[in-house]
Amino acid sequence: MDYFLNENQQIIRDLARRIADERVMPVRAELDEKGEFPWDIMRTIAQSDMMAINIPTEYGGLGMGGFEFILAVEELSRACLGVSTTFAANALGTYPILLYGSEKQKKKYLPDIASGKRLVAFALTEATAGSDAAGVQTTAKLEGNEYVLNGTKQWITNGGEAEIYTVIAMTDKNRGARGASAFVVEKDTPGFSFGKKEDKLGIRASSTRELVFENCRIPKENLIARQGMGFIVAMKTLDKSRTGVGAQGVGVAQGAFDASALYAKERHQFGTPVISFQAVQHMLANMATEIEAARSLVYSVSRYVDGGAKDVSKESAMAKLFATDVAMKVTVDAVQVMGGSGYMKEYPVEKMMRDAKILQIYEGTNQIQRNVIGQSLIKETAKKK
């Protein structure tokens, strides 16, 4: 379908597609096999100014919106979800500064982020705080002109590789979710260290590590917004980022569909191409329809968010939920269309299937997305009475 992209949007999409085709696809299997962080590709992305897409021009960015950003995410995801996760997580970690950072913080950090000089990570999840974001146990105690952080963050994307971390910690445990605050912590700060790199089912090119804070002292100026705002910062950040996860779902589904459709055209059984069998045609028809429906939803929600809508929790949850469920179904069906070949590492769809699973889990499981949508519907229904 034609989504009526303007010239700049077409340029972003085409540039990301070129990087995906020329730089990512040739090495994606090797990156997956070795679990190797894609620094060379990230440098290429930085040199292309794609790190700057949704950062304001006054901080060295291109001044575009979330929609332009997800166009790039989708194209990179078509080639490798591990690479696109690294790219998307950089934006996820940047959103707290973009949305709630002081002018001083923005001037200090955003130019380096826009240029790709410094990578970013977002640290919310803990052993007891995943879907229950209010269950954060990491603490930040104000002592004079410094906050002292203690605790552990788990499964942090870009962990160990990023130079800048936006961290949610408790400044007042007695206030529950209202006692959480957000901070900027730089990589080489004393008392800040990393656990082992996790060995994962999929997105293996992406780095996932534990963050450990042991009497880690940071200047009080590193507080984002004000004390007690951490939960709001985290939730508004996720509202912004979930369309990006939806775009990842669209991209990996499109990649899997393309590979399986081409294979079905080339593979012959009973003297005829597999794609000529109605059973296979119906599978491909369903896959193509679901992908286009997911893309339409993700694009429309992203444009809705960029349009300045105040409460987008329901819509962003819908985009994430639907597109990532489609990604899992399509990648599984792609393996089925390709049969035994689809199960082999020689072909890309087995990797895509492994990669796609995480989309239903991170940045809020799809069960949590249904809760978010359901609670929004309850509020909307109450207003109509």
N, C-alpha and C positions, 0 to 999 in steps of 0.2 A: 504494500500500500504506500501511497504518497502521503507523508505526514507534513508536507508543506514546510520543509526546513528552509530557513533563510540561508544566505550565502555563508555567513560565519559558521552556522551550524553544520552545513555541508562540508566545510573545510575541516572542522573538528572531527566529524565522523570519518571522512576520507583519510585524514592523517592517522587517526587511531587504527583504521583498517589496514593501512599500509604498514604501520609498525607491527601489527598483529601478524600479517602475512609474511613480512620479510624478516622480522627479528625474533618473533615469538615462536611461530610454528616450527621452524627448523630445529629449535632447541628444547621444546616443551617436554618431550619424552625424557631427555637427559636430565633436565631440571627436576622432573618428577622422580626419576629413578634415584638420583643422588640426594634429593631433598636440598637442593642448592638454591640459596637466595639469589634472585635475578638482578644483581647490582648493575650489570652491563645494560640490561633492558631499562631499568629505572633511570639510568643516566641518559639513555636515548629519549625516554619520555620527558625528562626534565629539559633536555636540549630543545625539544619540540615545543616547549612552553605549556605542555598539558597539565603540569602541576599548578599552573597559574590560572586555570580556566575560571574558577569561581571565587577568586580572591580579588578584592577591589583594586582598581588601577592605582589608587594613592599608596598602596602597599606593594606595588610591583606586579600586580596581577593583571589579568585580561578583563576583569570586570563583568564576566558573563554569569549565568545562573546555574542552578542545579540541573536544569534540563540539558544544557550543553555538556555538563560533566557526565551525566549518565549515558550520553551518546558515546563518549569515549570508553566508559566502563563496559558498555554492551559489546563494543567491537573487540576489546582486549579479552573479554570473557569468552567470546566465540573461539578464540585460539587457546587460551589457558586461564583457568579460574585461579590458579595459584598466583599468577602475575597480576591479574585484575584485583585480587584480594589485597595484595601489597599496595597497589595504587589506590584502591577505594578506602582502605584503612588509614591511609595518610590523610585523606579528606575527613574521615570520621574523627581522627584525633585533632584536626584543625578546627572543627565546628565550634567547640566550646570557646576558643579564642575569638573566632569570627563573630559568634552570636553574643557573647557576654564579656569578652576581654576588654580591659581598659585601653585607652588610646596608647598609653605607654607600652603595654603588652603587645598590642597589634604592631606598633612600629618596630619593636624589638624582634618579634618572631616571624611575622607574616612575609616580609621580603625574602628571608632565607627559605621559607617553605615554598613560596611562589617560584623561586629559582631552582628548587630541587636540591639546594645545598644541604638542607637538613630535613630528614624524614621524621614523621610524627606517628605516635601511637595513642590510643585511647584506653585507659585502664579503669574499668569498672568491675569486671567479673572477679569473684573470689570463690573459694571452696563452698562457702555458705551463701553466696550472693551471685546468682546467675539470673534466672528468671525473677527471683526475689531481689530486685536491685536495692530495696530498702534494707537488706540484711548485711550491708557492708560492715566489716569489722576493723579494717585498717583505720588507724587513728591519726589525727593531726592536732597536736597540742601547741598552743601559742605560748612561747617563752621569750619574753622581751620583743625583739624585732624579728624573730624567726618562728616558723612552724616546725615542729619535730614530728616526722612521720614514722610510724611503726606498723608493720603488717605485711601481708603478702597478697599480690594479685595473681590470678591464674588464667592461663590460656590467652595471653595478650598477643594479638596480631602485630607484627613488626617489632615485637619485643627483642631487645638485644641489638637490633639493627638501627632503630630510630634514635635520633638525637634529642627529641623533644617528646615529653609524655604529659598528657592531660589526665590527671588522676583524681578519682573521687574518694574522699576519706571522711571519717566522722570527726567533727569538731565538738559535738555534744551528743553522746550516746543516749542521754536521757530524753532527747526530743525525737527519737526514731528517725524517720525519713527527713524530717525538718532539721536534723542535726548534721546532715551531710554537707560537705563543702567541696569545691573543685579547685585544683591547683595545677600549676605548670611545674614540672620537675625535669631538669636537664640530665642527660645521660651520665656524666662523670661526677655528679654530686656525691660527696662522701656519704657512706651509709646506704647507697642505692646500688643493688647488684641484681644479677639475673640467675635464674635456675637453668636447667638443661633445656636444650631445644627439643620440643616434643616430636615424637615419631608418629605421624598421622596417617589415617586412611587415605585422605585426599588433600588437595591444595598443598602439596608437599614442597613446592617452591616457596611458599609463604612461611615466614618464621613465626613460630608460636612458642612463647616462653613465659616462665613465671617471673614476676617482679618482686623483689624482696627489699623492704625498707626497714633498716635497723638504726634507729636514732638518726634518721636522715634529716638534716637541717636545711631548710630553704628560706629565702627572704620572705617576709610577710607580704611583700609586693607581688609574690607569685600566686596569691589568692585570686581566683577568677570570680568576678562579681562581688558577692559579699558572703560572710559566713551564713550557713543555713540554706544557701541557694544550690547546693550540689545536686540534689535530686532533680530539681527543675532543669538545671543545666544538662544533666544526663538525659532526661526524657525528651527535651526539645532537640537535643543533638540527635537522638535516635529517630525522632519524627522526620528530621531532615535527611538522615542517611538511609532510611529504609527503602526509598525509591532506588537508591544505588544498588542495594541487594536485589531488588526486583529486576533491575537492569542486568545484573549478573545472571539471574535466572533466565532471562530472555536470551542473553548472549550464548550461554553454554547450551541451551536447548537448540538454538539455531545452528550452532556448530555441529551438534550431534545429528540433527536432522539432515543437514547438508551432506555429512559423511555417509549416513545410512542410505539416503536417497541415491547418491552417486553409486554406492556399492550395489544397491538393488538393480540399478540400470545395467551395470557391468557383469554382475554374477548371473550365470545361466544354470538353470535346472530343467530337466525334461525338455531340453532343446530350445528354451525360451528365456528371456531375461526375467529375473525374479520379480521385477517391478510390474510385469504384465499380469501377475496373479492378483485376483481381486482382494484376497485376504491381506496382502501386503499393501495394495493401494489404499485400502480402508485405514490401515494403521498409519500410513504416511499422511493421509487426508486429515485424520484426527490430530496428528502431531502438528501439521502446518496450521490448522485452525486454532489450536490451543496456543501456539506460539504467537500468532497474530493478535489473538484476544489479550494475551498477557502484555504484549508490546503496547497495544492501545491503552490499556489501563495504566501501565507504568508511565507512559508518556503524558497522558492526561493528568495524572496525579502530580507528576513533577512540574508540569506547567501551572497547575493549581497552586502548588506550594510557592513557586516563583512569583505568582501573582499577588502574594502577600496575605493569603488566608491565615487567620490567626490560629485556629484549631484544626490541625490536619492529622491528628492521631489516628482517627478511624480510616481515613483515606490512605495514608501511608502504610498502615497495617494491612489494608486490603491489597495494595500493590505488592508488598513483600510476600504476603501469604499466597496469593494466587499465582504469581510468577514463579515462585520457588517450588511450589507444588507441581506446576507444569514442568519445570526443569527436571525434577526427579522422575516424573512419569515419562517424559520424552526421552531422557537419556537411557532409561531402562528399556523402553520400546525400541530405541535405536540399536541397542545390543541385540535384541530379539530379531529385528529385521535382518541383521547381519549374521545371525546364527553363531556358529563356532568361531568365525573370524572376529565377530564383535567381542568375543570373550578374550581374545588374544591381545597382548601388549603391542603387537605389530601395528594394530589399528588404534585410533585415538578414542573411540567411544567408551572403552572400558575405563579409561582415565576420567572421561567426562562424567560417567556414572558415579565413580568414587568421589569426584570433586563436588558434584551437585548436592550430595547429601548434607554437607555443612550449611548450605543455604537455608535449609529448614530448621537449623539449630541456632546459628549465631545471630547476634543483634536482636535477640528475642525469639524463642522458639515459635513455630507456627501455631502451637496450642495457645501460647501467650497472645499472639496476634488475634486469635479468635476471641480471647477474653477482652482485649482492648476494643475490638469491634462491637462485641456484645454489650459492654458497659456504655459505649457511646450511644448505641441504639436505645438502651434503657433511658438515658438522659434525654434523648430526642423525643422519645415517646411521652415522657413525663411533661415536657414542655408543651406538647400538643393538647394536653388535657385542659 
